Amino acid sequence: MNVLTRTAFKTTVAALALIGLSLPAYADTQVQDAWVRATVPGQPSTGAFMQLTASTDSQLVGVASTAAKIVEIHQTSMKDDRMNMNKVDSVALPAGKPVAFDANGYHVMLIGLAAQAKEGDQIPLTLTVQDAKGTRQTLDVQVPVRALNSDGHDAHAGHGAHMGH
């Protein structure tokens, strides 16, 4: 390699290294054990359950689906021996810590279903996650529909059951 070629090579490597340093660190969020509870004919809503793990401190800030008119993040809680469920705008996803979406806490509600959710179907969900720096990531997932009586605890199920909707 002559001197000019070596200099060009070193300059190119240095430039590529600088470009790599200037790229934003992209938060990676993993979706695991996702599933939707099947419905009976005419049932207008159902729940979606999963586990989310973000690589950096992040938040789930939105969920969308073509399978329902309205998609909301809900939180179930107990107060004075009474179960309450409320819509929430976001859910914290601490770096490296799995966050369960199940009937006993956070979950996704699909309201105004376009069609009955039948066991074996796939429901499209688009999750929007925002990291601490404000960078947004969208995750498109195809979520399997499980039996109406699924409790989410078998080997192929997610975390938790969905009741009361």
Buried (B, 14 or more C-beta within 10 A) or exposed (E): EEEEEEEEEEEEEEEEEEEEEEEEEEBBBEBEBBBBBBBEEEBEBBBBBBBBBBBBBBBBBBBBBEBBEEBBBBBBEEEEEEEEEEEEEBBEBEEEEBBBBBBBBBBBBBBEBEEBBEBEBEBEBBBBBBBEEEBEBEBEBEBBBBBBEBBBEEEEBBBBBBEEB
